[in-house]
């Protein structure tokens, strides 16, 4: 068995990982392919996926620090005698919601880089200082420069709730990044990473020489850990943990190639030996939740959203599609790809249990507003299901909606969209991580919701009585023989019809029987 090493939690410095005997998943073979097949690159990945470590690895590689790469795939394939000058920028820290902060931040970074190269340009504007530094570094070393930019989009993303500042930051960065194309002759290699893919028109106009490798299958595992990595590199950490549970909780991110785990989750799991929503808790998706509610997106639809390649690869201040927002931030991933007449379409869904459970819990909090009662209700739901207490479930489901303050409805149009009531209902189940299937296809139609729990099957049909007469929900389950699909499991099956009223703002019908 491989020796146990230190867990590189929170470490984004390649040198520290290699010199202090931390685990390292070798990405240098993929890095070599990238360097040899092109010059200017862009990669989008969600937060905490190892983008900063990737850039730091590339930096050490081009600077020719050979000892750090002993035993890695690229070691015998690289000319270590050539040491390129590297300019690395990062927008990982700072308050970019503050007007005019971005130029100050970048000026400070340029100060440090000029000091590193023992140079003073004399310019007082960022693009000109960048250009002058490029020329100087090339001349000083006799070698073209490597430009690495980490979190290139954070000054825009941080300010999305302040559109004027976000647009000002975007326009400023457009001018700064344009240097990479204009001074191409002085650049050996460039690589930009971030969470989002802003359209070339808005941010990368003039920078059309960037190759976007976000959805190139062979680079799908450039950031993140694969199943093979877990089973080999981290083999010493696996004893005592259920391998299938690790996969269910944290695997499933996909960019059209090998699926990956979020490194932050895996390292925290190995440290604590507890399954928790580690990645989700490091960022509060306030803006995302607000957008989903504002756009009246039912939570029921999130696990099967359809998008085109164009929608997924564009992001613009004031015009962000729901699909792009969820995909680029890592709350949804690609489940299926289809090529229809040369146009690519993607079915998006939750990557794993962590996101499925945590996002629904967060959305549920925004839907019901009372976190204390939400916790009590979730606890009761699980216990009532264990006991098949349907009378108790009926009362509990009624309490779900009765607990929502009336002023929530007065200040919101949300109750008028058909998916709202079913979304609250569904999200209570999903927030517990229960095995729920929506729009479950049978040969006679689509089952609204199926729950598999405690070696039993529960089939739900939802109706809004203002649209469909009362008493039709349970009858539809029976008329269309939805239960037949599950008889082969030889498990108890329960049929449950749930009817909502927009007028009463609650459940007005709840019938069940064993199928």
C-alpha positions in Angstrom: 0.0 0.0 0.0 1.1 3.6 -0.7 2.5 5.4 2.3 0.3 7.9 4.1 1.1 11.5 3.4 -0.1 14.9 4.6 -3.5 16.1 3.3 -2.9 19.3 1.3 -6.0 21.1 2.7 -6.1 24.7 1.7 -2.7 24.6 0.0 -2.5 26.1 -3.5 1.3 26.2 -3.7 2.8 23.4 -5.7 6.2 23.8 -4.1 4.8 23.4 -0.6 2.9 20.3 -1.6 5.9 18.6 -3.2 8.5 19.6 -0.6 6.4 18.9 2.5 5.3 15.3 1.5 1.6 16.1 0.8 -0.5 14.0 -1.5 -0.3 15.2 -5.1 -2.5 14.0 -8.0 -0.3 14.2 -11.1 -1.7 16.6 -13.7 1.6 17.2 -15.5 0.8 14.8 -18.3 -2.2 16.8 -19.2 -0.3 20.1 -18.8 2.3 18.9 -21.2 -0.4 18.1 -23.8 -1.8 21.7 -23.4 1.6 23.3 -23.7 2.6 21.3 -26.7 -0.7 21.8 -28.7 -1.3 25.5 -28.3 -0.4 28.9 -26.9 -3.3 30.8 -25.3 -5.8 29.0 -23.1 -8.9 29.6 -21.1 -10.5 27.1 -18.5 -13.6 27.6 -16.5 -14.2 25.5 -13.4 -16.3 26.1 -10.2 -14.7 27.5 -7.0 -12.3 25.3 -5.0 -11.6 22.9 -7.8 -7.8 23.4 -7.8 -7.5 26.1 -10.5 -4.9 28.0 -8.4 -2.8 25.0 -7.8 -2.9 24.2 -11.5 -1.6 27.6 -12.4 1.1 27.4 -9.7 2.2 24.1 -11.1 2.5 25.6 -14.6 4.4 28.6 -13.1 7.0 26.2 -11.5 7.2 24.2 -14.7 8.1 27.2 -16.9 10.5 28.6 -14.3 12.4 25.3 -14.6 12.2 24.1 -11.0 13.1 20.5 -11.9 13.4 19.0 -8.3 9.7 19.6 -7.7 8.8 17.4 -10.7 10.9 14.4 -9.9 8.8 11.3 -10.4 6.0 13.1 -12.2 4.8 12.3 -15.8 6.4 15.4 -17.3 9.8 15.1 -15.7 11.6 13.3 -18.5 9.7 15.2 -21.3 10.7 18.8 -20.3 13.8 20.9 -21.1 14.8 22.0 -17.6 17.7 24.2 -18.9 15.2 26.8 -20.3 13.8 29.1 -17.6 11.0 31.4 -18.8 10.0 34.6 -17.1 6.5 34.3 -15.6 3.9 37.0 -14.9 1.2 35.7 -12.6 -1.9 37.7 -11.7 -4.6 36.7 -9.3 -7.9 38.3 -8.3 -8.6 35.9 -5.5 -8.8 38.5 -2.8 -10.1 42.0 -2.4 -13.4 43.9 -2.3 -14.3 44.3 -5.9 -17.8 45.6 -5.0 -16.1 48.9 -4.1 -15.9 51.3 -7.0 -12.4 51.9 -8.4 -10.9 49.2 -6.2 -10.0 47.0 -9.2 -7.3 49.4 -10.6 -5.8 49.8 -7.2 -5.6 46.0 -6.7 -4.0 45.5 -10.1 -1.5 48.4 -9.6 -0.4 46.7 -6.4 0.1 43.4 -8.3 2.1 45.2 -10.9 4.2 46.9 -8.2 5.2 43.4 -6.9 6.0 42.1 -10.4 8.1 45.1 -11.4 10.0 44.7 -8.1 10.5 41.0 -8.9 12.0 41.9 -12.3 13.9 44.9 -10.9 12.1 47.3 -13.2 10.1 50.6 -13.1 8.1 51.4 -16.1 7.0 54.9 -15.1 3.5 54.4 -16.5 0.5 55.2 -14.3 -2.1 53.0 -16.1 -2.4 49.3 -15.8 -2.5 48.2 -19.4 0.6 50.3 -20.3 2.5 49.0 -17.2 1.6 45.4 -18.2 2.8 46.0 -21.8 6.0 47.6 -20.7 6.7 44.8 -18.2 6.2 42.2 -20.9 8.7 43.9 -23.1 11.2 44.3 -20.3 11.0 40.7 -19.1 11.4 39.4 -22.7 14.4 41.6 -23.3 16.0 40.9 -19.9 15.8 37.1 -20.2 15.9 36.8 -24.0 12.9 34.5 -23.7 9.2 35.2 -24.4 7.0 35.6 -21.3 4.5 33.2 -19.7 1.3 35.0 -18.5 -1.0 33.3 -16.0 -4.2 34.9 -14.7 -6.1 33.3 -11.8 -9.8 34.1 -11.2 -9.9 36.5 -14.1 -13.6 37.0 -13.6 -13.9 37.5 -9.8 -13.9 41.3 -10.0 -17.1 41.0 -12.1 -18.8 38.1 -10.3 -18.3 39.7 -6.9 -20.1 42.9 -8.1 -23.0 41.3 -9.9 -25.5 42.7 -7.4 -24.0 46.2 -8.3 -24.4 46.2 -12.1 -22.7 49.6 -12.7 -19.6 48.5 -10.8 -19.7 45.0 -12.5 -19.8 46.7 -15.9 -17.0 49.1 -15.0 -14.8 46.2 -13.8 -15.6 44.3 -17.0 -14.7 47.2 -19.2 -11.5 47.8 -17.3 -10.4 44.1 -17.6 -11.2 44.1 -21.3 -8.6 46.7 -21.9 -6.1 45.0 -19.6 -6.6 41.5 -21.1 -6.3 42.9 -24.7 -2.6 43.2 -24.0 -2.2 39.4 -24.3 -3.3 39.5 -28.0 -1.6 42.8 -28.9 1.8 41.6 -27.5 1.5 38.0 -28.7 5.0 38.1 -30.2 6.4 38.5 -26.7 4.4 35.8 -25.1 5.4 32.1 -24.9 2.2 30.8 -23.3 -0.9 32.3 -21.5 -3.5 30.6 -19.4 -6.6 32.3 -17.8 -8.9 30.5 -15.3 -12.1 31.5 -13.7 -15.6 30.3 -12.7 -17.5 31.9 -15.6 -17.2 32.2 -19.3 -18.0 35.7 -20.3 -18.9 36.2 -24.0 -16.0 37.3 -26.2 -18.0 40.3 -27.2 -18.3 41.6 -23.7 -14.9 40.8 -22.2 -12.7 39.1 -24.7 -13.3 41.3 -27.7 -9.9 41.4 -29.3 -8.8 38.4 -27.4 -10.2 35.9 -29.9 -7.0 33.8 -29.9 -7.9 32.2 -26.6 -8.6 28.5 -26.9 -11.4 27.5 -24.5 -10.7 24.0 -23.2 -13.6 24.0 -20.6 -15.6 21.3 -22.5 -12.7 19.5 -24.2 -13.2 15.9 -23.1 -9.5 15.0 -22.7 -9.1 17.9 -20.3 -12.2 17.1 -18.2 -10.0 15.9 -15.3 -7.5 18.7 -15.5 -8.9 20.0 -12.2 -10.4 17.6 -9.6 -9.8 14.0 -8.6 -11.0 11.0 -10.6 -12.2 7.6 -9.3 -8.8 6.2 -10.2 -7.0 8.9 -8.2 -9.1 8.1 -5.2 -8.3 4.4 -5.4 -4.6 4.8 -6.0 -3.1 8.1 -4.7 -5.4 8.2 -1.7 -5.7 4.5 -1.1 -4.2 4.8 2.4 -7.1 7.1 3.4 -9.9 4.8 2.4 -10.0 2.2 5.2 -13.0 2.8 7.4 -14.9 4.7 4.7 -17.7 3.3 2.4 -16.4 3.6 -1.1 -19.8 3.7 -2.7 -20.9 6.4 -0.3 -17.9 8.5 -1.2 -18.9 8.2 -4.8 -22.6 9.1 -4.1 -21.8 12.1 -2.0 -19.0 13.7 -3.9 -18.4 12.3 -7.4 -20.3 13.3 -10.6 -18.9 16.6 -11.9 -18.6 16.2 -15.7 -17.2 18.3 -18.5 -17.8 15.7 -21.3 -14.9 13.5 -20.3 -13.9 11.6 -17.1 -16.0 12.6 -14.1 -14.3 14.1 -11.1 -14.7 14.8 -7.4 -14.2 18.2 -5.9 -10.8 18.1 -4.2 -11.9 20.2 -1.2 -14.7 17.7 -0.3 -12.4 14.7 -0.6 -9.6 16.2 1.6 -12.1 17.3 4.3 -13.7 13.8 4.2 -10.3 12.1 4.7 -9.5 14.5 7.5 -12.8 14.2 9.4 -14.1 10.8 8.3 -17.6 12.4 8.3 -19.8 12.9 5.2 -20.8 16.6 5.2 -21.5 19.3 2.6 -18.0 20.7 2.9 -17.8 22.4 -0.5 -21.3 23.8 -0.4 -20.7 25.4 3.0 -17.7 27.4 1.7 -19.9 29.7 -0.4 -23.4 31.0 0.2 -25.2 31.1 -3.2 -27.3 34.1 -2.2 -27.3 35.7 -5.7 -28.2 32.3 -7.2 -31.1 31.7 -4.9 -32.5 35.2 -5.5 -32.3 34.7 -9.2 -34.1 31.3 -9.1 -36.9 32.8 -7.0 -37.1 35.9 -9.1 -37.3 33.9 -12.3 -39.8 31.5 -10.7 -37.7 28.4 -11.4 -39.4 25.4 -9.7 -36.9 23.3 -7.8 -38.5 20.2 -9.5 -36.9 21.3 -12.8 -33.3 21.7 -11.6 -32.3 18.1 -12.0 -33.2 17.9 -15.7 -32.6 21.3 -17.3 -31.9 21.5 -21.0 -29.2 23.8 -22.4 -27.4 24.5 -25.6 -23.6 24.8 -26.0 -24.0 28.5 -26.7 -26.0 29.0 -23.5 -23.5 27.2 -21.3 -20.5 29.1 -22.7 -21.8 32.7 -22.3 -22.2 34.9 -19.3 -23.0 38.5 -19.3 -23.7 41.2 -16.7 -27.5 41.7 -16.6 -28.2 38.8 -18.9 -27.2 35.5 -17.4 -29.2 32.4 -18.3 -30.3 30.2 -15.4 -28.6 27.2 -17.0 -25.3 29.0 -17.4 -25.4 30.3 -13.9 -26.1 26.9 -12.3 -23.6 25.1 -14.5 -20.7 27.5 -14.3 -21.0 27.8 -10.5 -21.0 24.0 -10.1 -24.5 23.5 -8.8 -25.4 21.5 -11.9 -23.3 19.4 -14.2 -23.6 17.8 -17.6 -25.6 14.5 -17.5 -26.1 13.9 -21.2 -24.9 15.4 -24.5 -26.8 15.2 -27.8 -25.7 16.3 -31.3 -28.8 17.4 -33.2 -28.1 18.6 -36.7 -24.7 20.0 -35.6 -26.1 21.8 -32.6 -25.0 20.4 -29.2 -27.6 20.1 -26.4 -26.9 19.2 -22.8 -29.1 17.8 -20.1 -28.0 19.3 -16.7 -28.5 17.8 -13.3 -27.2 17.7 -9.8 -23.6 16.2 -9.7 -24.0 14.4 -6.4 -25.8 14.0 -3.1 -24.0 17.0 -1.5 -25.3 19.5 -4.0 -28.7 17.9 -4.4 -29.3 17.9 -0.7 -27.7 21.2 0.2 -29.1 23.3 -2.6 -32.6 22.1 -1.9 -32.2 22.9 1.8 -31.1 26.4 0.9 -33.8 27.0 -1.6 -36.4 25.6 0.9 -35.2 28.2 3.4 -35.9 30.9 0.9 -39.3 29.4 0.1 -40.6 28.9 3.6 -38.7 31.7 5.4 -38.9 30.1 8.8 -35.7 28.1 9.4 -36.6 26.9 12.8 -39.9 25.3 11.7 -38.2 24.0 8.6 -35.7 22.0 10.7 -38.6 20.7 12.9 -40.6 19.7 9.9 -37.7 17.9 8.2 -37.0 16.0 11.4 -40.7 15.0 11.6 -40.9 14.0 7.9 -38.1 11.5 8.2 -39.6 9.9 11.4 -43.1 9.7 9.9 -41.8 8.1 6.8 -40.0 5.4 8.9 -43.3 4.6 10.5 -45.5 4.9 7.4 -47.7 7.3 9.5 -49.8 8.7 6.6 -52.2 10.6 8.9 -49.2 12.2 10.5 -47.7 13.0 7.0 -51.0 14.6 5.9 -50.9 16.9 8.9 -47.2 17.6 8.4 -47.6 18.5 4.8 -50.4 20.9 5.7 -48.0 22.4 8.3 -45.4 23.0 5.6 -47.5 25.6 4.0 -49.3 26.9 7.0 -46.0 27.9 8.5 -45.2 30.3 5.6 -46.0 33.9 6.7 -48.8 35.6 4.9 -46.7 38.7 4.2 -44.4 36.4 2.1 -47.4 36.0 -0.3 -48.3 39.7 -0.1 -44.8 40.7 -1.3 -44.4 37.9 -3.8 -46.0 36.6 -7.0 -44.3 33.2 -6.4 -47.5 31.4 -5.3 -49.0 32.0 -8.7 -46.6 29.8 -10.6 -47.8 26.2 -10.8 -44.5 24.7 -9.6 -44.3 26.5 -6.3 -46.4 24.2 -4.1 -44.9 21.0 -5.5 -41.4 22.6 -5.2 -41.8 23.2 -1.5 -43.1 19.7 -1.1 -40.3 18.1 -3.1 -37.5 20.2 -1.5 -38.4 18.9 1.9 -37.6 15.4 0.7 -34.6 16.4 -1.3 -33.1 18.4 1.6 -33.0 15.1 3.6 -31.0 13.5 0.7 -33.8 11.0 0.1 -33.9 9.0 -3.2 -36.4 11.0 -5.2 -37.1 10.7 -8.9 -39.1 13.4 -10.7 -41.0 13.0 -14.0 -40.5 9.3 -13.6 -41.4 7.7 -17.0 -43.6 4.7 -17.2 -45.2 3.2 -20.3 -48.5 5.0 -19.6 -47.2 8.4 -18.7 -44.9 10.4 -16.3 -45.1 9.9 -12.6 -44.8 13.3 -10.9 -42.5 12.0 -8.1 -41.3 8.6 -6.8 -39.6 8.1 -3.5 -37.6 5.0 -2.6 -37.1 4.8 1.1 -36.7 2.1 3.7 -37.2 -0.7 1.2 -40.5 0.8 0.1 -41.8 2.8 -2.9 -44.0 5.9 -2.7 -45.6 7.2 -5.8 -46.9 10.9 -5.7 -49.1 12.7 -8.1 -49.6 16.5 -7.7 -52.6 18.5 -8.9 -53.8 22.2 -8.5 -57.5 22.1 -7.8 -58.1 25.4 -9.7 -57.0 23.6 -12.8 -58.1 20.0 -12.2 -61.1 18.9 -10.1 -60.4 17.5 -6.7 -60.0 13.8 -6.3 -58.2 13.3 -9.6 -54.6 13.0 -8.3 -54.8 9.5 -6.7 -57.2 8.3 -9.4 -54.6 9.1 -12.1 -52.0 7.0 -10.4 -54.4 4.0 -10.5 -55.8 4.7 -13.9 -52.4 4.8 -15.5 -51.1 1.8 -13.5 -48.0 3.7 -12.4 -47.2 1.1 -9.7 -46.6 -1.6 -12.3 -43.2 -0.2 -13.0 -42.0 -1.1 -9.5 -43.7 -4.4 -8.8 -40.6 -6.3 -9.8 -38.9 -4.9 -6.7 -41.2 -7.0 -4.5 -41.4 -4.0 -2.1 -44.5 -2.4 -0.5 -45.8 0.4 -2.8 -47.9 3.3 -1.7 -49.9 5.6 -3.9 -50.4 9.2 -2.8 -52.4 11.9 -4.4 -51.7 15.5 -3.3 -53.9 18.4 -4.3 -53.0 22.1 -3.8 -55.2 25.2 -3.8 -53.8 28.5 -4.9 -56.7 30.2 -3.1 -56.2 28.5 0.2 -52.4 28.4 -0.3 -52.2 24.9 1.1 -53.0 21.3 0.6 -56.7 20.6 0.2 -56.5 17.0 -0.8 -54.3 14.1 0.5 -55.3 10.6 -0.3 -53.3 7.4 -0.2 -53.7 3.6 -0.5 -51.3 0.7 -0.8 -50.8 -0.3 -4.5 
